[in-house]
Amino acid sequence: MTLSDDDLRAVRAHAQLLTVPATDVLTVVGSVAAVQAQSTPAARLAIRARGRGLTAPDVDTSHAVTRTWLMRKTLHLVPTADLRWLNRLFGPRNAQAGQGRRRQLGLTDELCELALGKIQDLLPGKALTRQGILDGLAAEGITLDAKSQAPAHLLAYAANRGLVCRGHDAGTEPTYVFLDEWAAESRTPDEPDTELARRYLTAYGVATAEDFGAWSGLPLSLCRKAFTALDPVPVGKRFALSETELSAPPCPPRLLGAFDTYLLGYRDRGLLVDPAEAKRVNSGGGMIAPTVLIDGRIAGTWHTKRTAKLTKVVVEPFATLPRSVIAELEPEVDEYGRFLGETAVLVI
């Protein structure tokens, strides 16, 4: 079976809940497998675009989803009940991959083990900021430069070892908690790599093992083996799960935040972004701008200009937008403002 480009985009957008949003944070995050969460504001907006009736505090205060370092060694937001098996899948790989950089920062294996032992004494029953942990370590004779990257790499290592995960933010500061205390409930799939591949294909609709590898950062040989175990249905040169509905309504206009998972899920983004406009979306250094999605395709970028009373959502389209599209974007901007508790207006 083959699909036209328009139909393929529609199926992918539908799989991403961009056509039919969910009504709770856990359903959104679980349905898209994981939300990149290196940027907290961007993670909120990824959920907003796929949710209905939610607010930013709903995301920030949910205990059903948690941030930790997983795919591609990057912070992701995942269902809390999946933390343990995902950590077992990614943690050892991430810890090994980060060893060289840790040593460059003076984080020898011996120092890391000593620090993790002290963190284990510091955290029971608590949620501490990075500075709180650094102060506790310093009191035990382990001093790290707070302005260097060493604290971040140490905490990522502690997370990859299954000791900590991110808790609720304290204002704008992230906190860290014991994973064992935070994640009381836990699922354990028999084949974690195959389960992750199933979730990936559920979330991204139609894709390849190479796409799965680019999204997850797992070895390509393992990704291909996991795909084979799923026995997916060929869709042209791509694949879908046998239960995937290979038809979907057109996706309404959506405002996607920076680093949106819709763009991060495929090795080749040419179907979603005109190559001539790719640098306006990804200017380099891993930065992916907030984008405007029209019929499943990136049609422009956007940014905000805030005053005390008003938030202007400034859309910069790649081409002139039809009036009908602008009319559909206006309620999307209203919803963006409601989600953040702001009054927002559209500016083209």
N, C-alpha and C positions, 0 to 999 in steps of 0.2 A: 504494500500500500504506500502511496505517496500523498503528501499534502502540499497545497500551494503555500507560498510564503505567508500570505495573509492568514490562512487557516492555522498554520504552524504557530504564528505569533498569538493567535486567539487561544489556542490550546495551552500554550505556555502561560499566558497571562491569567487564564482561568485557573490553572494549577496553582498559581501564586496567590490566589484569593483576590486578585485585582479586579475581577468581574463581580464576584459575589463575596463581599467581606464577611468576616466572622464577628461574633459579638463578645468575645473575651480574649484576653491576652494569650492564655495558654494555647487555645485553638490556633491562633495566628502563628505563634512560634512553632508549635508542633507540626502544623501543615506545611511550613516552608523549610523544615528540617533544622534550620539554624538561622539566626539573624546576626550578621556581622555587627560587633558591638565595640569596636575600637573607639568609636565616637558615641557617647551616650545620646546626644541630641539626634544623631542620625539613626540610631537604633529605634528611638521613639517614633521617628517619622516613618520608618519601615513598617512598624506595627500600625500606625495611623492609617496608612494607605490601604491596609488590608483589613481594617477593623471598622466596626460601625458602633457609634455611641460611646467610644472609649475616650479617655482623657490621658494626658501625660502622667498625672499621678497614679492612674491605674497601672501603667507600665512600671513606674518607679517603685511602687510598693508591693508589687506581686511577688509572692514567695514561690509561686508555681513555676517561674522561670528564673534562670540564674546565668550570670556571666562567668566564663572562665576561658583559659587558653586552649583551643582545640584545633580546628581546621587551619592549615597553613601557619601554625604557631600563633594565630591571631585570636584576640578576644571575640567570643561568640556568645550569643544569648540562646540558651537551649532549655527544654523542659527540665526542671530540677530532678525529676525522677529518672532522667537519662544521664545524669552527671557521671555516675560511677563507671558505667560501661563505656561511655565515650572517653572518659579519662584513661581507662585501661587501653583503649584503642590508640589514642593519640599521645598520651602523656609520655611514655618511654621514648617514642620517636622524637617528640619535641625536646625533651630533656637532652637527648643525645645530640640533636642538631644544634642546640644552643651552647654546647660545652665550650667550643672555641671562643665564642664571644664572651662567655662568663670569665674565662681565663684572662682574656684581654682586659677585662674590668677588675681584675684582682680577685675574682670569686673562684678560688681554687676548690677542688672537690672537698678538701678537708674543711675549708672555711664554710662551704655550703652546708655540709653535714652538721657542723657545730651550730650554725645559725638556725637550721631547721629544728634542731633539738631545743634551742631556746624559744623559738616561735611556738613550739608545742607546749611549752610551759606558760607562754604569755596569753594564748588565745582562749583557753576553755571558758565558755559562757560569755564571751565578749565578741564585739565587732570593732576592730581597730582600724584607724586610717593608716596609710603608709607611714606618716610621721610618728604615729603612736607606736608602730612596730619598731621603727628605727630608734626611738627613744628607749624602748624596752631592751633592744639589743645592745645599745650603747651602755646601758646600766650593767650589762653582763660582760662588758669589755669588747664587744664587737661593734666597731664604728665604721659606718659607710657614709660616703659623701652624698648628702641628700640631693645635690645638684647634678650628680652624675647619673648614668643609666644603670648603675649597679643595683640600687634598690628595686627597680622595676624588673630587672632580670632575675634577681633573687626571688621575688614574689612569684614570678612566672614559673620558676623552677619548683618552688614549693607547691604551686598549683599542679604542675605536671607530675609531681610525685604523689599527688592525691592527698596532700595535707590540707590545703586551703582552697577556697573559691571566693568570688566576690560576694559581699553582702549588699544590703541596701546602702545607697550613698548617704553620706552625712553632709547635707547641703550640696556643694559641688565636688566634695571629696569622696572617692570610693573607699569602702571599708572592706576588710578581709575577715573571714570567719572560718572555723573548722568545717571542712567538707562533711565529715561524719556527723556533726551536730546539725548542719544546715539541711542536708539531704536525708531526711528520715526514711522516706520511701525510695525504693530503687527497683528498676527493671533490669533484667539480665538476659538479653537475647542469646540464643545458642550460637549464632554465627554473627558477631558484631559487624564485620565488614560487609556481609551480605545484607544485614538489616539496614545499615547506613545507605547502601546502594539502593535499596528499596525505597527508603525515605527520600533519597535524592531524586529518584525518578518520579515519585509521587509529587514532589514539590516542583519539579522543573519540566514535567510533562513529556517531552520528547528530546532525547539527548544521546550522547555517546559515552563510552567508557572513558574516552579522553577528556570529555567535559567533566565527568565525575572526578577524574584525577586532578584537573585544574582547580575545581572547586574545593576538593578535600585536601589536596596536598599529599595523598597516599600514593604509594608506588603504583605505576601504571599496570604492572603485572597483577597486583592484587585487585585493582579496579576491574580489570578485564575478567578475572576469575569470578569476582562478585557479580558482575553483569551476567556472565554465563550461568551462574547458579540461579538467577532470577528467571531465566528462559524468556527474555522480553520479546515483544513483537517487532519485527522490522518495519520501520516507517521511512522509506527511502534508504538513506545511508545512516539513519539514526534509529533509535529504539524507544519503545514505550512499554509500560507494564500491560499485561493482557487485559486488566480491568480498566485501563485508562479510556475515557470517552474521547475519541479523536474528532470531536466537533465541539465548538463553543461559540457563544455569541461574541460579537466584537467587544473589545475592552473599552469602557468609557474613559474619558480623559482623567489622568491621575497625576498628582504632584508627588514624585518620588524624591526621597531625601538623598543626601550624599551616601556613597558606598552602598547603594541599594542592592539587595540580594538578587533582584531580577537581572541586573547586569553582571553580577559576579558569578553566576551559575554556569557559564559556558566559556569554553576555551576561545571560540570565535564569536565575536559580538557583531559581526557584519549583518546578520539578519535583523538585529535590533537597533543598530546605529549606522547611519550612512558613513562609510569610511572617510568621506570628505569632511565630515563634521566630528570625527572621533576625537580630535585633539581639543575640541571645545568641551567635550565630556570628560576626557582623561588627559589632563595637561602634563602629566608626568609625575614621577615620585609617588605613584600609587594613589594619587588623589582622583576621586570620581565625584564630579559635581552633582548637585541636585538637578534633576531632570524632569522634563514634561513628557508624559507618555500619551500618545494619541494613537488609537487603534493598535496598541501593542508595540509601537515603534517610537523611539526617542525623537521628539520633534523640536526640542529646544532645551535650554537650561533656565534656572530661576534662582533668585536670591531675594533677601528681604532687606528692607530699610525700615527701621523702627524709630518711632518717636514715643513720647510719654503716653499718647492717646491712641496711636494708630500704627498698625503694621502693614506696610506695602509689600505685597508679593509681586516682585518684578520679573515678568516672564520675557525671556529673550529667545524668540522662536528662530528656527533655522530658515523658515520661509513664512510668508504671510498666512496667518491662521484664518480660516473661514469664520464668519460670524457665528455659525452654529456651534463651532468648537469653543469659541470664546464664551458663548452662553452656557456651555456645559462646564467650563472651567470656573465660572463664578461661584457656583455652589461648592465646588471642590475647595476653593480658597476660603469660603465661609466655614467649611468643616475643619480646615487646617487651623483657623483662628479659634474655633470652639474647642478643639482638642488642646490647644495651648492656653486657653483662657484669655485670648486676645481678640481685639477687633481687627480683622484683616480685610484688605481690599486688593483687587486685582489691578495690576498695571502692566500693559503690554508695551 
